[in-house]
Amino acid sequence: MNDTTTSKNTVGNSTNPPPAIQARNINQYYGVPGSATAVTALQDVSINAEKGELLCLIGPSGCGKSTLLNIMGGLAQPKSGELLINGTPISGPKPDDIAFVFQESPLFPWSTVLENIKVGLEFRGVPKTERADRAWKALEDVGLKPFAHHYPSQISGGMKQRAQLARALSLETDIILMDEPFGALDEQTRMVLGEDLSVMLAEAHKTIVFVTHSLVEAVFLADRVAIMTSLPGQIKEIVEIDEPHPRKPDFITSPKFNELRNHLYTMLHDEIRKAVERENAVTDTRGKR
Amino acid sequence: MTSPLKIRLFQTAFFGSILALWFGVTETGYVSPIFLPKLTVVAKKFFILVKSGEWISPLSITLYEVACAYSLAIVTGIFVGFLVSRTRFATRVFEPLFSSLFAIPLIIFYPLAMLFFGLGVGSKIALGAVVAFFPIVLNTISGFGTVAPIYQRAAQSMGASGFMLVRRVLLPGAFPVILTGLRIGFIVCFLSIIGGETLGSLDGLGHQIVFNAESMNTSGMFAWIIFIVLIALGLNIAVQRLEKRGEHYK
């Protein structure tokens, strides 16, 4: 599963394997171009996620972060542009290479936590005899073993996200795409989950693309942070976070952390203003009708 | 204050006072036994009926009709409902159509059913199946329509095939709503079949009531009524038990 794609080698040479994800000149819009309701979600976006790195996408609400993530995972098709996974173009979900973690819990409420993970493995095509072992191992990795037989409605939001992460890990893909996975959680739970994620990722060597609103989360977790502009969504700047994983809690209190966070804040501030003003303008015209 | 015990107590008292009123007005001769027979006589007739085994044949006829009609309604209702729910266009065409048909008292078509299928079990099965079809198809459409898109997206991202998507995501997701349709469908199926039997039939529980009424055997008729009420209660409890099983699905 791991290295079938490197030999295809559509870009780069044999010493440099292709990036895990390559988005090239992605354009995405909704509605009829030129009409009043047309929205350009992404304009000429090109970005790579290198193998084993954690890339964060950050930007104002509605800047197309999630759209870009869905395109990267083959859940949405761009209007134009090209997407390559390990150097091979894709045109649909790639469950062998890519797992998703969503903001909203996608755990099936009619199944227990354990069954939820096993059904994911069934979708993936894992033989029945292996499913239980892999599911239990994934639950252990996220510390949810005692809750294996609980239903999603019986566990907290933080635990649901752990369970979802366990489901993604159990699929053993090289790439995990996370769409604001901790977005619906309180600050303290986010912090703990973020630290745990950093530890897990340091061991797993997976390629992660992580969409977030939180500057702290971005700096704490990412190897690189891509700042996106408000509509049309474009990559404004990419900031390197040069700090080894797993990151310690005292990284957050270091001057380096603050500096990076402040830089992101400055970069984002104007974009957020623009986004809010545009939203207000939209509500105004709606009000006049 | 509203302990389950207290609620049960009041329900029993309510039921008991109706029986007491019945007992009172008939024993004193206040109401003619032609209209309302004595409670004691009805009770005696009921026990004779139960003991004699006379009920076995009509009950099995009625249950056979209900079983046939209900299974027909389930299969067609869920199948048609699933197909309709697949596109927004079909949903918008058929959902209002089925809703308005469901609002029509379908018993008005019963004479037509008798014309087509005769006085035997056929006409009752047709009536019961048509009546039960509507709540089942309507709930199936709304059930499949309300499965959260995130579950489907997640399943697709994990590589679920079309068949797995239906079996593992759409069916269980729609199940609680479909179950409600199945319960309503069962009730209207049973009601309309008993109703059909009283309108024109050769056998069955409803037939016994009309037969006794027409022979001026009011106490016999009441014995049958009590029998049917008990059967209906039993079936309703069974259906509720089944619905409870689906609670985790929500």
Boltz contact constraints between the chains, C-beta under 6 A:
constraints:
  - contact:
      token1: [A, 93]
      token2: [B, 156]
      max_distance: 6.0
  - contact:
      token1: [A, 93]
      token2: [B, 157]
      max_distance: 6.0
  - contact:
      token1: [A, 95]
      token2: [B, 158]
      max_distance: 6.0
  - contact:
      token1: [A, 95]
      token2: [B, 159]
      max_distance: 6.0
  - contact:
      token1: [A, 100]
      token2: [B, 157]
      max_distance: 6.0
  - contact:
      token1: [A, 104]
      token2: [B, 150]
      max_distance: 6.0
  - contact:
      token1: [A, 106]
      token2: [B, 150]
      max_distance: 6.0
  - contact:
      token1: [A, 106]
      token2: [B, 151]
      max_distance: 6.0
  - contact:
      token1: [A, 106]
      token2: [B, 154]
      max_distance: 6.0
  - contact:
      token1: [A, 110]
      token2: [B, 172]
      max_distance: 6.0
  - contact:
      token1: [A, 110]
      token2: [B, 248]
      max_distance: 6.0
  - contact:
      token1: [A, 110]
      token2: [B, 249]
      max_distance: 6.0
  - contact:
      token1: [A, 119]
      token2: [B, 168]
      max_distance: 6.0
  - contact:
      token1: [A, 120]
      token2: [B, 158]
      max_distance: 6.0
  - contact:
      token1: [A, 123]
      token2: [B, 155]
      max_distance: 6.0
  - contact:
      token1: [A, 123]
      token2: [B, 158]
      max_distance: 6.0
  - contact:
      token1: [A, 123]
      token2: [B, 159]
      max_distance: 6.0
  - contact:
      token1: [A, 123]
      token2: [B, 160]
      max_distance: 6.0
  - contact:
      token1: [A, 123]
      token2: [B, 164]
      max_distance: 6.0
  - contact:
      token1: [A, 124]
      token2: [B, 158]
      max_distance: 6.0
  - contact:
      token1: [A, 124]
      token2: [B, 159]
      max_distance: 6.0
